[in-house]
Amino acid sequence: MTTPTIIASRPLSAIPRSSTDWLFFPLIPLGHVTVVAGNGEVGKSIMIYDIIARVTTGNPVPAIGGGHERQRLKRSAIILTKEDDMGMVRRRLEAAGADVSRVHQLETRSMINPKEYDPLGRLDERLSEIERQIVELGD
């Protein structure tokens, strides 16, 4: 049985401040979900490909507005996209200098024919599976 809950308010002054470690100061904090959204054809994907290339090769990500460019350890990246052809994404990531062996696309595969796959549908319905994939990558 679910415990009943109510909506309550709490002033932010009652919540302790937390520190933030940055991948790309002040735009992308480590350990948090970051959504890149905006008008089409303005370079969002190209910016993300550059960041993925830096993360997968250990090259530093630049900082903006007083942050420090930091050398990072090589890490993996996960791409969730329904709009872009993954063959084209691979070509663009390679052009940006990414280590594509560290870049993973999460997809659904047919239980009957494992060579048939599709991009993930509704992410909110698959969060535990996405989290499991992140943990399995380990970095």
C-alpha positions as CSV (number, residue, x, y, z in Angstrom):
1,M,0.0,0.0,0.0
2,T,1.3,3.5,-0.9
3,T,1.8,6.0,1.9
4,P,-0.4,9.0,1.3
5,T,1.5,12.2,0.6
6,I,0.7,15.9,0.4
7,I,2.3,18.8,-1.4
8,A,4.2,21.1,0.9
9,S,6.5,24.0,0.5
10,R,10.0,24.6,2.0
11,P,12.1,27.7,1.5
12,L,15.4,27.2,-0.3
13,S,17.1,28.8,2.7
14,A,16.3,25.6,4.5
15,I,18.1,23.4,1.9
16,P,21.9,23.1,2.3
17,R,23.9,24.4,-0.7
18,S,25.8,21.8,-2.6
19,S,29.0,22.1,-4.5
20,T,29.2,21.4,-8.3
21,D,31.9,19.8,-10.3
22,W,31.8,20.9,-13.9
23,L,32.4,19.1,-17.2
24,F,32.0,22.3,-19.1
25,F,31.7,25.4,-16.9
26,P,29.1,26.9,-16.5
27,L,27.0,24.8,-18.9
28,I,27.3,21.1,-18.1
29,P,27.6,19.9,-14.5
30,L,29.0,16.5,-13.8
31,G,26.5,14.0,-12.4
32,H,23.4,15.8,-13.6
33,V,21.2,15.5,-16.6
34,T,21.7,18.3,-19.2
35,V,19.3,19.0,-21.9
36,V,20.4,20.9,-25.0
37,A,17.4,22.5,-26.7
38,G,16.9,25.3,-29.1
39,N,16.0,26.3,-32.7
40,G,17.1,24.0,-35.5
41,E,20.3,24.5,-37.5
42,V,22.1,26.6,-34.8
43,G,24.9,24.0,-34.1
44,K,23.6,22.1,-31.0
45,S,24.6,18.7,-32.4
46,I,28.1,20.0,-33.5
47,M,28.7,21.4,-30.0
48,I,27.7,18.1,-28.5
49,Y,29.9,16.1,-30.9
50,D,32.9,18.3,-29.9
51,I,32.2,17.7,-26.2
52,I,31.8,13.9,-26.8
53,A,35.1,13.9,-28.7
54,R,36.8,15.6,-25.8
55,V,35.3,13.4,-23.2
56,T,36.1,10.1,-25.0
57,T,39.7,11.1,-25.7
58,G,40.5,12.8,-22.4
59,N,41.1,16.2,-24.1
60,P,40.2,19.2,-22.0
61,V,36.8,20.8,-22.3
62,P,37.0,24.6,-22.5
63,A,35.6,26.8,-19.8
64,I,33.6,30.0,-20.1
65,G,33.4,32.9,-17.8
66,G,36.2,32.3,-15.3
67,G,36.1,28.5,-15.1
68,H,39.2,26.5,-15.6
69,E,40.0,24.3,-18.6
70,R,40.5,20.9,-17.0
71,Q,42.1,17.7,-18.2
72,R,39.6,14.8,-17.8
73,L,40.1,11.1,-17.7
74,K,38.8,9.3,-20.7
75,R,35.1,8.4,-20.3
76,S,32.3,6.8,-22.3
77,A,29.3,8.7,-23.7
78,I,25.8,7.6,-24.4
79,I,23.8,9.1,-27.3
80,L,20.0,9.0,-27.2
81,T,18.6,10.3,-30.5
82,K,15.6,9.6,-32.7
83,E,16.3,12.3,-35.3
84,D,19.8,11.6,-36.6
85,D,21.0,8.6,-38.7
86,M,23.6,6.9,-36.5
87,G,25.9,6.3,-39.4
88,M,26.1,10.1,-40.0
89,V,26.5,10.6,-36.2
90,R,29.5,8.3,-36.3
91,R,31.0,10.2,-39.2
92,R,30.6,13.5,-37.5
93,L,32.0,12.2,-34.2
94,E,35.0,10.7,-36.0
95,A,35.5,14.1,-37.8
96,A,35.5,15.7,-34.3
97,G,38.2,13.3,-33.2
98,A,36.0,11.1,-30.9
99,D,37.0,7.6,-29.8
100,V,33.8,6.0,-31.2
101,S,34.6,2.8,-29.3
102,R,33.6,4.8,-26.2
103,V,30.3,6.2,-27.7
104,H,27.2,4.0,-27.2
105,Q,23.7,4.3,-28.7
106,L,21.0,2.9,-26.5
107,E,18.4,1.1,-28.5
108,T,15.8,-1.6,-28.3
109,R,16.4,-4.9,-30.0
110,S,14.0,-7.5,-31.2
111,M,14.0,-10.6,-29.0
112,I,13.2,-12.7,-32.1
113,N,15.8,-11.0,-34.4
114,P,18.6,-9.4,-32.5
115,K,19.8,-7.6,-35.7
116,E,16.6,-5.5,-35.7
117,Y,16.8,-2.4,-33.5
118,D,15.2,0.9,-33.0
119,P,16.1,4.0,-30.9
120,L,14.5,4.1,-27.5
121,G,11.0,5.4,-27.3
122,R,9.7,7.2,-24.3
123,L,12.7,7.7,-22.0
124,D,10.5,8.2,-18.9
125,E,9.3,4.6,-19.2
126,R,12.9,3.2,-19.5
127,L,14.8,5.1,-16.8
128,S,15.8,2.1,-14.8
129,E,17.1,0.3,-17.9
130,I,19.1,3.5,-18.9
131,E,20.5,3.7,-15.4
132,R,21.5,0.0,-15.7
133,Q,23.4,0.7,-18.9
134,I,25.2,3.7,-17.3
135,V,26.3,1.5,-14.4
136,E,27.4,-1.3,-16.7
137,L,29.6,1.2,-18.6
138,G,31.2,2.0,-15.3
139,D,32.7,5.3,-16.2
